[in-house]
Structure formats: structure tokens, C-alpha cells
């Protein structure tokens, strides 16, 4: 099972493997408090895509399309498939820091991983 959670929310035992999918470490939170198992910067959107998107809901469809293209062309597709496969048996939580809860890279990445699973 794949779930998403904001890094500022309290970690839980139900989170399973907590994977940070931001390119930069979240402000104001310690590594101890975040309880991140893996920090997968390479799965985060490129800086140019992130800046273009700016969490603007009007750009959501375009962001998702461009982000999926980045993911499939990144050389990480096998790692993504393995993560999707693991999610069938283990809890995985994609951690993000954006204030926008419905339009962020963790939501788009979860959709992509769910399709791979």
C-alpha cells in the first residue's frame, strides 16, 4: 500500500517505509523528527519543472504529464517498479513538504506507482 503524508505531520508506525520525495530537505524539521528511511531526491521533479509548476492547480495536468515523462526517462524506472512491487506487501509512505496537499509531486508519484503495481 502506498500512502502520502506531509513531513510536518506526526510519523506513525502505520507509515511503514517513509520516503522523502523532495529535492531539498524540508525547512524547520530535524532528521530525527522526520523519521525518513530513504531520501529519494532523484524521484523528485527537476528544479525547472518544480519552478514552472509552483503548485498552481491550473497547471496540475501539465505538471503530471511532464513529471511522468521525467520519471520514465530518468533511468529510475526499474527502481520505481521495485518500489511499486514492494508496496503490494509493505506499507510505503511518500513524504513531501509542500503546503498544497492535492497538487504536489507525492500525489503524482503515487498515481504513477499505483499504475506500475
C-alpha positions as a Python dict, from the first residue, in 0.01 Angstrom:
ca = {
    (1, 'X'): (0, 0, 0),
    (2, 'X'): (127, 344, -91),
    (3, 'X'): (14, 646, 102),
    (4, 'X'): (126, 1007, 113),
    (5, 'X'): (190, 1230, 409),
    (6, 'X'): (323, 1576, 476),
    (7, 'X'): (659, 1575, 654),
    (8, 'X'): (522, 1808, 922),
    (9, 'X'): (255, 1553, 1022),
    (10, 'X'): (338, 1318, 1306),
    (11, 'X'): (507, 993, 1194),
    (12, 'X'): (316, 674, 1267),
    (13, 'X'): (404, 305, 1284),
    (14, 'X'): (145, 255, 1007),
    (15, 'X'): (360, 467, 773),
    (16, 'X'): (594, 176, 709),
    (17, 'X'): (886, 287, 491),
    (18, 'X'): (891, 668, 490),
    (19, 'X'): (1043, 800, 166),
    (20, 'X'): (1107, 1172, 124),
    (21, 'X'): (1044, 1270, -239),
    (22, 'X'): (1154, 1635, -221),
    (23, 'X'): (1467, 1765, -391),
    (24, 'X'): (1563, 1975, -87),
    (25, 'X'): (1537, 1893, 284),
    (26, 'X'): (1220, 2044, 440),
    (27, 'X'): (1266, 2360, 643),
    (28, 'X'): (1245, 2351, 1017),
    (29, 'X'): (1234, 1976, 1067),
    (30, 'X'): (1509, 1756, 1205),
    (31, 'X'): (1601, 1420, 1058),
    (32, 'X'): (1509, 1261, 1390),
    (33, 'X'): (1159, 1409, 1387),
    (34, 'X'): (1101, 1329, 1019),
    (35, 'X'): (1198, 961, 1061),
    (36, 'X'): (1282, 929, 692),
    (37, 'X'): (1403, 584, 585),
    (38, 'X'): (1510, 698, 237),
    (39, 'X'): (1558, 1038, 79),
    (40, 'X'): (1499, 984, -294),
    (41, 'X'): (1593, 1322, -445),
    (42, 'X'): (1620, 1156, -786),
    (43, 'X'): (1246, 1083, -779),
    (44, 'X'): (1158, 1448, -719),
    (45, 'X'): (1068, 1671, -1014),
    (46, 'X'): (1352, 1861, -1176),
    (47, 'X'): (1415, 2212, -1046),
    (48, 'X'): (1290, 2361, -1372),
    (49, 'X'): (965, 2161, -1360),
    (50, 'X'): (915, 2238, -992),
    (51, 'X'): (962, 2610, -1050),
    (52, 'X'): (735, 2610, -1356),
    (53, 'X'): (457, 2432, -1166),
    (54, 'X'): (472, 2636, -844),
    (55, 'X'): (186, 2423, -703),
    (56, 'X'): (-56, 2610, -927),
    (57, 'X'): (-369, 2392, -957),
    (58, 'X'): (-429, 2532, -1307),
    (59, 'X'): (-100, 2370, -1417),
    (60, 'X'): (-169, 2034, -1248),
    (61, 'X'): (-248, 1832, -1562),
    (62, 'X'): (59, 1966, -1740),
    (63, 'X'): (276, 1904, -1435),
    (64, 'X'): (161, 1543, -1405),
    (65, 'X'): (230, 1479, -1772),
    (66, 'X'): (577, 1638, -1762),
    (67, 'X'): (667, 1469, -1432),
    (68, 'X'): (569, 1126, -1565),
    (69, 'X'): (791, 1190, -1866),
    (70, 'X'): (1079, 1282, -1635),
    (71, 'X'): (1025, 968, -1430),
    (72, 'X'): (1017, 734, -1729),
    (73, 'X'): (1323, 895, -1887),
    (74, 'X'): (1522, 928, -1564),
    (75, 'X'): (1685, 587, -1560),
    (76, 'X'): (1497, 514, -1236),
    (77, 'X'): (1215, 313, -1394),
    (78, 'X'): (1345, -19, -1258),
    (79, 'X'): (1374, 128, -909),
    (80, 'X'): (1019, 261, -944),
    (81, 'X'): (894, -81, -1050),
    (82, 'X'): (1065, -238, -748),
    (83, 'X'): (908, 20, -519),
    (84, 'X'): (564, -48, -671),
    (85, 'X'): (617, -422, -628),
    (86, 'X'): (722, -377, -265),
    (87, 'X'): (410, -171, -199),
    (88, 'X'): (193, -476, -267),
    (89, 'X'): (323, -631, 56),
    (90, 'X'): (457, -345, 268),
    (91, 'X'): (333, -2, 366),
    (92, 'X'): (519, 279, 192),
    (93, 'X'): (459, 644, 266),
    (94, 'X'): (574, 911, 23),
    (95, 'X'): (671, 1215, 227),
    (96, 'X'): (652, 1571, 91),
    (97, 'X'): (682, 1920, 238),
    (98, 'X'): (453, 2128, 14),
    (99, 'X'): (165, 2311, 178),
    (100, 'X'): (-57, 2213, -116),
    (101, 'X'): (-196, 1869, -26),
    (102, 'X'): (-376, 1781, -351),
    (103, 'X'): (-138, 1914, -613),
    (104, 'X'): (217, 1804, -534),
    (105, 'X'): (478, 1557, -657),
    (106, 'X'): (389, 1290, -397),
    (107, 'X'): (32, 1273, -528),
    (108, 'X'): (154, 1243, -887),
    (109, 'X'): (422, 990, -795),
    (110, 'X'): (170, 776, -604),
    (111, 'X'): (-57, 769, -911),
    (112, 'X'): (239, 661, -1125),
    (113, 'X'): (347, 389, -879),
    (114, 'X'): (-9, 261, -842),
    (115, 'X'): (-19, 210, -1218),
    (116, 'X'): (310, 19, -1208),
    (117, 'X'): (197, -205, -921),
}
